[in-house]
Amino acid sequence: MTLIGRTGATPPDLSRVRPYGDTIDDGQIQLAFTLPVPFGEEAREAARQVLRQMGLGDPRIYHMHDLGEGYTYFIAYGRFEATIDFTSIHVAKVESSRMDFYAVNAFVREHIGRKVTILGACTGTDAHSVGIDAIMNMKGYAGEYGLERYPMFNAFNLGMQVQNEDLIAQAIEKKADALLVSQIVTQKDVHIRNLAELIDMLEAEGMRERLIVVCGGPRITHELALELGFDAGFSAGATAPDVASFVVHEMLKRKLA
Protein backbone atom coordinates (compact mmCIF):
# COMPACT_ATOMS: atom_id res chain seq x y z
CA MET A 1 0.00 0.00 0.00
CA THR A 2 1.04 3.63 -0.47
CA LEU A 3 0.01 6.65 1.51
CA ILE A 4 -3.24 8.24 0.38
CA GLY A 5 -3.20 11.95 -0.33
CA ARG A 6 0.08 12.07 -2.27
CA THR A 7 0.16 12.56 -6.04
CA GLY A 8 -0.69 9.30 -7.77
CA ALA A 9 -1.27 7.52 -4.44
CA THR A 10 -3.44 4.43 -4.26
CA PRO A 11 -6.12 4.49 -1.53
CA PRO A 12 -5.47 1.94 1.23
CA ASP A 13 -7.41 -1.32 1.16
CA LEU A 14 -9.80 -0.83 4.09
CA SER A 15 -10.53 -4.55 4.20
CA ARG A 16 -6.88 -5.23 5.13
CA VAL A 17 -5.74 -2.56 7.59
CA ARG A 18 -2.76 -2.73 9.93
CA PRO A 19 -0.91 -0.07 11.94
CA TYR A 20 1.98 1.81 10.40
CA GLY A 21 4.91 3.80 11.72
CA ASP A 22 7.26 4.83 8.93
CA THR A 23 5.45 3.44 5.88
CA ILE A 24 1.92 2.24 5.19
CA ASP A 25 1.38 -1.43 6.02
CA ASP A 26 4.58 -1.88 8.07
CA GLY A 27 2.50 -2.94 11.11
CA GLN A 28 4.61 -1.01 13.61
CA ILE A 29 3.13 -0.46 17.08
CA GLN A 30 4.57 1.50 20.02
CA LEU A 31 3.78 0.33 23.54
CA ALA A 32 4.61 1.60 27.02
CA PHE A 33 4.27 -0.65 30.06
CA THR A 34 5.74 -1.55 33.44
CA LEU A 35 6.85 -4.96 34.67
CA PRO A 36 7.31 -5.89 38.34
CA VAL A 37 10.89 -7.05 37.70
CA PRO A 38 14.28 -5.55 38.68
CA PHE A 39 16.05 -3.35 36.14
CA GLY A 40 18.60 -5.11 33.94
CA GLU A 41 19.09 -7.21 30.84
CA GLU A 42 16.80 -9.90 32.22
CA ALA A 43 14.10 -7.22 32.42
CA ARG A 44 14.74 -6.26 28.79
CA GLU A 45 14.32 -9.87 27.69
CA ALA A 46 11.16 -10.21 29.78
CA ALA A 47 9.71 -7.19 27.98
CA ARG A 48 10.58 -8.73 24.61
CA GLN A 49 8.79 -11.91 25.63
CA VAL A 50 5.71 -9.88 26.54
CA LEU A 51 5.61 -8.52 23.00
CA ARG A 52 6.09 -11.99 21.53
CA GLN A 53 3.25 -13.35 23.68
CA MET A 54 1.09 -10.54 22.28
CA GLY A 55 1.80 -11.87 18.79
CA LEU A 56 4.05 -8.96 17.75
CA GLY A 57 6.99 -9.66 15.48
CA ASP A 58 10.49 -8.14 15.69
CA PRO A 59 10.10 -6.95 19.33
CA ARG A 60 12.46 -4.10 20.21
CA ILE A 61 12.96 -2.29 23.52
CA TYR A 62 13.82 1.33 22.74
CA HIS A 63 13.86 2.61 26.29
CA MET A 64 13.82 1.13 29.80
CA HIS A 65 13.91 2.94 33.12
CA ASP A 66 14.49 1.71 36.65
CA LEU A 67 11.49 2.68 38.77
CA GLY A 68 13.05 1.26 41.92
CA GLU A 69 11.84 -1.40 44.33
CA GLY A 70 11.88 -4.09 41.65
CA TYR A 71 9.90 -2.32 38.89
CA THR A 72 11.02 -1.41 35.36
CA TYR A 73 9.32 0.80 32.80
CA PHE A 74 9.63 0.14 29.04
CA ILE A 75 8.94 1.81 25.71
CA ALA A 76 8.87 -0.86 23.03
CA TYR A 77 8.06 -1.46 19.37
CA GLY A 78 6.74 -4.53 17.61
CA ARG A 79 5.22 -5.49 14.28
CA PHE A 80 1.53 -6.38 14.06
CA GLU A 81 1.33 -9.23 11.59
CA ALA A 82 -2.44 -9.60 11.10
CA THR A 83 -4.87 -7.25 9.35
CA ILE A 84 -8.22 -5.75 10.34
CA ASP A 85 -11.26 -5.57 8.07
CA PHE A 86 -12.33 -1.99 8.69
CA THR A 87 -15.30 -2.35 6.34
CA SER A 88 -16.89 -4.93 8.65
CA ILE A 89 -16.85 -2.73 11.76
CA HIS A 90 -20.19 -1.47 13.07
CA VAL A 91 -20.45 0.25 16.44
CA ALA A 92 -23.27 1.85 18.42
CA LYS A 93 -23.12 5.64 18.09
CA VAL A 94 -25.17 8.58 19.27
CA GLU A 95 -27.28 9.26 16.19
CA SER A 96 -28.60 12.71 17.10
CA SER A 97 -27.58 15.46 14.67
CA ARG A 98 -25.21 17.98 16.24
CA MET A 99 -26.32 21.61 16.51
CA ASP A 100 -24.19 24.57 17.54
CA PHE A 101 -24.81 26.85 20.53
CA TYR A 102 -27.23 29.11 18.66
CA ALA A 103 -29.15 26.31 16.95
CA VAL A 104 -29.62 24.41 20.22
CA ASN A 105 -31.15 27.42 21.93
CA ALA A 106 -33.36 28.17 18.92
CA PHE A 107 -34.48 24.52 18.88
CA VAL A 108 -35.47 24.71 22.56
CA ARG A 109 -37.43 27.93 22.03
CA GLU A 110 -39.31 26.53 19.04
CA HIS A 111 -39.93 22.92 20.05
CA ILE A 112 -39.82 22.84 23.86
CA GLY A 113 -40.94 26.35 24.74
CA ARG A 114 -39.29 26.54 28.14
CA LYS A 115 -35.87 26.26 29.71
CA VAL A 116 -34.38 22.78 29.97
CA THR A 117 -33.10 21.87 33.43
CA ILE A 118 -29.92 19.78 33.46
CA LEU A 119 -27.94 18.53 36.45
CA GLY A 120 -24.33 17.45 36.01
CA ALA A 121 -22.15 15.62 38.53
CA CYS A 122 -19.04 13.55 38.97
CA THR A 123 -20.50 10.78 41.11
CA GLY A 124 -19.41 8.23 43.68
CA THR A 125 -15.88 8.57 45.05
CA ASP A 126 -14.64 10.15 41.83
CA ALA A 127 -12.97 13.48 42.61
CA HIS A 128 -11.99 14.37 39.04
CA SER A 129 -14.42 17.03 37.85
CA VAL A 130 -12.58 17.95 34.64
CA GLY A 131 -15.08 16.04 32.48
CA ILE A 132 -18.28 17.48 33.90
CA ASP A 133 -16.70 20.95 34.10
CA ALA A 134 -15.91 20.83 30.37
CA ILE A 135 -19.59 20.25 29.60
CA MET A 136 -21.24 22.39 32.27
CA ASN A 137 -19.06 25.38 33.17
CA MET A 138 -19.80 28.66 31.44
CA LYS A 139 -16.26 29.00 30.06
CA GLY A 140 -16.66 25.63 28.33
CA TYR A 141 -14.00 23.59 26.57
CA ALA A 142 -12.28 23.43 23.17
CA GLY A 143 -13.82 26.71 22.07
CA GLU A 144 -17.40 25.70 22.95
CA TYR A 145 -19.47 27.36 25.68
CA GLY A 146 -20.57 25.17 28.57
CA LEU A 147 -24.24 24.59 29.31
CA GLU A 148 -24.28 27.28 32.01
CA ARG A 149 -23.89 29.79 29.16
CA TYR A 150 -26.93 28.52 27.23
CA PRO A 151 -29.83 30.96 27.79
CA MET A 152 -32.46 28.24 27.29
CA PHE A 153 -30.91 25.92 29.89
CA ASN A 154 -30.98 25.86 33.66
CA ALA A 155 -27.65 24.09 34.17
CA PHE A 156 -26.48 23.03 37.63
CA ASN A 157 -22.97 21.66 38.10
CA LEU A 158 -23.08 19.71 41.36
CA GLY A 159 -19.34 19.05 41.31
CA MET A 160 -17.50 15.92 42.37
CA GLN A 161 -18.00 13.01 44.77
CA VAL A 162 -21.78 13.37 44.56
CA GLN A 163 -23.53 10.26 45.83
CA ASN A 164 -26.26 8.81 43.63
CA GLU A 165 -28.94 9.36 46.23
CA ASP A 166 -27.95 13.03 46.52
CA LEU A 167 -28.07 13.46 42.74
CA ILE A 168 -31.57 11.99 42.68
CA ALA A 169 -32.66 14.25 45.54
CA GLN A 170 -31.40 17.29 43.62
CA ALA A 171 -33.17 16.07 40.48
CA ILE A 172 -36.46 15.94 42.37
CA GLU A 173 -35.93 19.33 44.02
CA LYS A 174 -34.95 21.10 40.80
CA LYS A 175 -37.42 19.22 38.57
CA ALA A 176 -34.64 18.10 36.27
CA ASP A 177 -35.18 17.12 32.66
CA ALA A 178 -31.77 15.47 32.28
CA LEU A 179 -28.89 14.10 34.35
CA LEU A 180 -25.30 14.14 33.12
CA VAL A 181 -22.89 11.84 34.96
CA SER A 182 -19.12 11.96 34.50
CA GLN A 183 -16.86 9.05 35.44
CA ILE A 184 -13.12 9.65 35.13
CA VAL A 185 -11.61 7.36 37.76
CA THR A 186 -12.54 3.85 36.67
CA GLN A 187 -10.16 1.43 38.42
CA LYS A 188 -11.54 -2.08 38.84
CA ASP A 189 -14.66 -1.09 36.87
CA VAL A 190 -16.04 0.99 39.75
CA HIS A 191 -17.67 3.24 37.14
CA ILE A 192 -19.84 0.38 35.91
CA ARG A 193 -21.11 -0.44 39.39
CA ASN A 194 -21.77 3.21 40.17
CA LEU A 195 -23.61 3.90 36.92
CA ALA A 196 -25.70 0.73 37.20
CA GLU A 197 -26.64 1.68 40.76
CA LEU A 198 -27.89 5.09 39.62
CA ILE A 199 -30.22 3.54 37.04
CA ASP A 200 -31.50 1.01 39.59
CA MET A 201 -32.24 3.80 42.06
CA LEU A 202 -34.02 5.92 39.45
CA GLU A 203 -36.17 2.96 38.47
CA ALA A 204 -36.97 2.25 42.12
CA GLU A 205 -38.10 5.87 42.52
CA GLY A 206 -40.22 5.66 39.37
CA MET A 207 -38.19 8.46 37.78
CA ARG A 208 -36.26 6.75 35.01
CA GLU A 209 -38.79 7.27 32.22
CA ARG A 210 -39.19 10.95 33.07
CA LEU A 211 -35.50 11.80 32.70
CA ILE A 212 -32.88 11.87 29.97
CA VAL A 213 -29.84 10.22 31.56
CA VAL A 214 -26.42 10.55 29.94
CA CYS A 215 -22.98 9.43 31.06
CA GLY A 216 -19.51 10.27 29.84
CA GLY A 217 -15.82 9.64 30.41
CA PRO A 218 -12.66 8.16 28.89
CA ARG A 219 -13.88 4.56 29.21
CA ILE A 220 -17.51 5.26 28.40
CA THR A 221 -18.92 4.19 25.05
CA HIS A 222 -22.44 4.62 23.72
CA GLU A 223 -22.77 0.83 23.64
CA LEU A 224 -21.80 0.49 27.32
CA ALA A 225 -24.17 3.32 28.28
CA LEU A 226 -27.09 1.60 26.57
CA GLU A 227 -26.25 -1.70 28.26
CA LEU A 228 -26.32 0.01 31.65
CA GLY A 229 -29.70 1.62 30.96
CA PHE A 230 -28.60 5.14 30.02
CA ASP A 231 -29.91 7.03 27.02
CA ALA A 232 -26.47 7.88 25.65
CA GLY A 233 -22.78 7.69 26.40
CA PHE A 234 -20.09 10.15 25.30
CA SER A 235 -16.37 9.43 25.29
CA ALA A 236 -13.50 11.87 25.85
CA GLY A 237 -13.57 14.82 23.45
CA ALA A 238 -17.32 15.44 23.54
CA THR A 239 -18.34 19.05 24.08
CA ALA A 240 -21.47 20.81 25.31
CA PRO A 241 -23.19 21.04 21.88
CA ASP A 242 -22.86 17.26 21.43
CA VAL A 243 -24.61 16.60 24.72
CA ALA A 244 -27.15 19.42 24.45
CA SER A 245 -28.16 18.39 20.93
CA PHE A 246 -28.81 14.83 22.04
CA VAL A 247 -30.77 15.87 25.14
CA VAL A 248 -33.17 18.24 23.38
CA HIS A 249 -33.76 15.89 20.45
CA GLU A 250 -34.44 13.04 22.86
CA MET A 251 -36.82 15.17 24.91
CA LEU A 252 -38.84 15.94 21.78
CA LYS A 253 -38.73 12.32 20.63
CA ARG A 254 -40.01 11.04 23.99
CA LYS A 255 -42.47 13.92 24.33
CA LEU A 256 -40.87 15.10 27.58
CA ALA A 257 -41.12 18.76 26.62
Phi and psi in degrees as a GROMACS rama.xvg file:
@    title "Ramachandran Plot"
@    xaxis  label "Phi"
@    yaxis  label "Psi"
@TYPE xy
-121.668  160.862  THR-2
-72.3366  125.709  LEU-3
-69.4479  148.325  ILE-4
105.172  -21.7798  GLY-5
-86.4328  158.813  ARG-6
-57.7686  126.361  THR-7
74.9566  9.8952  GLY-8
-72.1733  149.827  ALA-9
-96.9189  129.512  THR-10
-59.0061  143.6  PRO-11
-63.561  151.692  PRO-12
-81.0954  103.656  ASP-13
-71.0349  -7.34953  LEU-14
-87.5513  -7.47326  SER-15
-140.37  76.9  ARG-16
-105.121  137.94  VAL-17
-140.908  159.621  ARG-18
-61.2595  160.313  PRO-19
-143.253  150.786  TYR-20
-113.664  -66.8798  GLY-21
-93.9016  -40.1678  ASP-22
-135.969  150.566  THR-23
-54.73  135.725  ILE-24
78.1007  11.5116  ASP-25
-81.7707  -10.9752  ASP-26
73.4177  12.1532  GLY-27
-74.4211  133.152  GLN-28
-128.221  137.487  ILE-29
-103.442  134.778  GLN-30
-130.158  150.965  LEU-31
-130.945  130.71  ALA-32
-159.047  166.732  PHE-33
-121.267  139.304  THR-34
-117.579  142.679  LEU-35
-81.6463  58.8645  PRO-36
-132.613  152.132  VAL-37
-68.9871  146.838  PRO-38
-59.8858  138.534  PHE-39
152.947  -176.797  GLY-40
-66.163  -31.0961  GLU-41
-63.2104  -37.3586  GLU-42
-64.9785  -40.6608  ALA-43
-60.0524  -44.3567  ARG-44
-67.2735  -36.7446  GLU-45
-60.6326  -40.3242  ALA-46
-65.8141  -39.705  ALA-47
-60.9575  -41.0312  ARG-48
-66.1111  -32.0527  GLN-49
-59.9635  -45.9686  VAL-50
-64.1036  -40.3427  LEU-51
-63.5006  -41.3939  ARG-52
-64.5471  -24.7698  GLN-53
-81.1026  -3.42642  MET-54
86.3126  15.4507  GLY-55
-92.5118  132.907  LEU-56
-86.5564  161.63  GLY-57
48.1924  55.3082  ASP-58
-68.3019  131.659  PRO-59
-134.407  133.789  ARG-60
-100.27  109.84  ILE-61
-88.51  -24.5618  TYR-62
-154.239  139.993  HIS-63
-141.525  144.338  MET-64
-137.996  133.376  HIS-65
-76.0052  114.605  ASP-66
-89.3601  -4.93257  LEU-67
84.591  159.837  GLY-68
55.8522  34.3117  GLU-69
83.1724  22.6526  GLY-70
-123.678  142.418  TYR-71
-133.943  135.84  THR-72
-103.075  141.527  TYR-73
-131.26  146.982  PHE-74
-118.942  124.019  ILE-75
-135.886  160.398  ALA-76
-127.734  146.715  TYR-77
-150.867  167.581  GLY-78
-107.155  122.862  ARG-79
-81.0571  117.54  PHE-80
-86.7835  -28.4182  GLU-81
-81.6008  -179.039  ALA-82
-131.46  157.889  THR-83
-114.404  135.77  ILE-84
-88.8382  93.491  ASP-85
-62.932  -30.721  PHE-86
-68.902  -15.658  THR-87
-95.6251  -0.808882  SER-88
-84.4786  128.288  ILE-89
-136.385  121.936  HIS-90
-125.108  153.89  VAL-91
-71.7728  129.416  ALA-92
-133.961  153.528  LYS-93
-67.806  120.182  VAL-94
-92.4135  -7.75348  GLU-95
-62.8475  137.388  SER-96
-71.8048  138.781  SER-97
-84.4996  130.113  ARG-98
-113.343  155.087  MET-99
-84.8214  179.813  ASP-100
-50.5169  -47.9525  PHE-101
-71.4477  -40.0749  TYR-102
-67.9796  -36.9735  ALA-103
-61.5104  -48.5464  VAL-104
-65.6665  -36.7913  ASN-105
-65.9415  -39.2497  ALA-106
-61.5363  -43.9529  PHE-107
-63.6139  -44.2612  VAL-108
-60.161  -43.1446  ARG-109
-77.4439  -43.3537  GLU-110
-103.156  -23.4077  HIS-111
-108.94  -38.399  ILE-112
77.4013  12.412  GLY-113
-158.945  169.044  ARG-114
-71.0839  143.771  LYS-115
-94.4101  128.698  VAL-116
-98.4473  119.9  THR-117
-125.178  132.173  ILE-118
-109.806  132.66  LEU-119
-121.4  143.08  GLY-120
-157.48  149.875  ALA-121
-97.8479  111.694  CYS-122
-101.744  169.066  THR-123
71.1484  -141.347  GLY-124
-87.5246  -0.288067  THR-125
-67.2987  121.03  ASP-126
-106.973  13.9425  ALA-127
-102.339  99.9256  HIS-128
-92.901  6.12134  SER-129
-59.0066  -36.7298  VAL-130
-67.6426  -51.6371  GLY-131
-68.9528  -32.3268  ILE-132
-63.9179  -38.7846  ASP-133
-61.0113  -33.9001  ALA-134
-85.9122  -39.2746  ILE-135
-93.9207  -44.2663  MET-136
-61.5117  144.086  ASN-137
-54.2078  -39.0196  MET-138
-68.9126  -23.4094  LYS-139
74.1572  -154.211  GLY-140
-158.676  142.659  TYR-141
54.4855  37.9006  ALA-142
81.0737  6.21326  GLY-143
-112.232  134.574  GLU-144
-62.6917  147.338  TYR-145
-80.4966  168.356  GLY-146
-63.9666  -23.4274  LEU-147
-63.5628  -19.7137  GLU-148
-87.7954  -15.0456  ARG-149
-75.0566  119.204  TYR-150
-64.7673  -24.4185  PRO-151
-96.7491  17.7838  MET-152
-126.183  138.695  PHE-153
-98.6126  100.64  ASN-154
-108.363  126.708  ALA-155
-121.4  114.897  PHE-156
-92.6758  108.446  ASN-157
-84.5129  -4.41926  LEU-158
86.3026  -148.967  GLY-159
-113.184  164.585  MET-160
53.688  41.8142  GLN-161
-89.6835  122.884  VAL-162
-72.387  149.041  GLN-163
-55.9749  -41.9591  ASN-164
-64.5304  -33.3503  GLU-165
-72.3161  -36.6  ASP-166
-62.739  -42.3036  LEU-167
-65.5829  -40.7239  ILE-168
-61.4392  -41.1552  ALA-169
-67.9007  -34.9194  GLN-170
-63.693  -39.5037  ALA-171
-67.536  -47.2047  ILE-172
-62.2824  -41.2025  GLU-173
-94.8226  2.12247  LYS-174
53.071  56.8564  LYS-175
-67.8662  147.192  ALA-176
-95.0034  -29.2261  ASP-177
-148.227  148.636  ALA-178
-119.224  132.606  LEU-179
-115.723  122.385  LEU-180
-118.377  125.278  VAL-181
-104.989  136.362  SER-182
-131.664  107.53  GLN-183
-99.7921  -51.4673  ILE-184
-81.2124  117.056  VAL-185
-132.195  27.4599  THR-186
-60.0414  140.812  GLN-187
55.0063  31.0345  LYS-188
59.1254  29.8453  ASP-189
-62.2506  -28.2534  VAL-190
-64.4266  -35.251  HIS-191
-66.9737  -44.9652  ILE-192
-64.1221  -40.5477  ARG-193
-68.0569  -42.4024  ASN-194
-68.0224  -41.417  LEU-195
-63.2299  -37.7425  ALA-196
-63.175  -40.1445  GLU-197
-61.2113  -45.2475  LEU-198
-63.4173  -42.7209  ILE-199
-59.2123  -41.9731  ASP-200
-69.167  -38.8173  MET-201
-64.3939  -40.3796  LEU-202
-65.7795  -39.476  GLU-203
-63.837  -32.3593  ALA-204
-84.8212  -3.60964  GLU-205
70.6743  26.0381  GLY-206
-106.046  -14.6902  MET-207
-57.4063  -44.2083  ARG-208
-73.339  -12.6813  GLU-209
-96.7358  1.85273  ARG-210
-127.733  147.042  LEU-211
-90.0613  124.025  ILE-212
-122.076  120.908  VAL-213
-126.282  142.26  VAL-214
-125.924  160.27  CYS-215
-156.79  158.844  GLY-216
156.737  171.052  GLY-217
-59.3285  -31.391  PRO-218
-106.734  14.6744  ARG-219
-94.3193  132.383  ILE-220
-121.109  161.171  THR-221
-61.8256  -38.6406  HIS-222
-61.8186  -46.1703  GLU-223
-62.4406  -43.227  LEU-224
-58.1507  -45.1439  ALA-225
-62.9985  -40.8742  LEU-226
-61.4781  -34.1713  GLU-227
-84.1642  -6.68535  LEU-228
101.155  8.04672  GLY-229
-84.5157  165.288  PHE-230
-83.8975  -27.5349  ASP-231
-162.471  156.483  ALA-232
-132.653  136.778  GLY-233
-121.11  132.181  PHE-234
-86.7857  178.6  SER-235
-55.7049  141.043  ALA-236
103.689  -14.7248  GLY-237
-68.0297  147.496  ALA-238
-123.312  175.004  THR-239
-54.6188  -43.9131  ALA-240
-60.9251  -33.8661  PRO-241
-59.8461  -49.4546  ASP-242
-70.1026  -46.265  VAL-243
-61.3667  -41.7584  ALA-244
-60.7668  -44.6676  SER-245
-63.2532  -46.8984  PHE-246
-58.9696  -49.3816  VAL-247
-71.0592  -35.6381  VAL-248
-65.0342  -40.2368  HIS-249
-68.9623  -36.3279  GLU-250
-60.4265  -44.107  MET-251
-67.5191  -42.7737  LEU-252
-60.1417  -41.2703  LYS-253
-92.5115  6.36868  ARG-254
55.6575  45.6308  LYS-255
-97.7296  2.44572  LEU-256
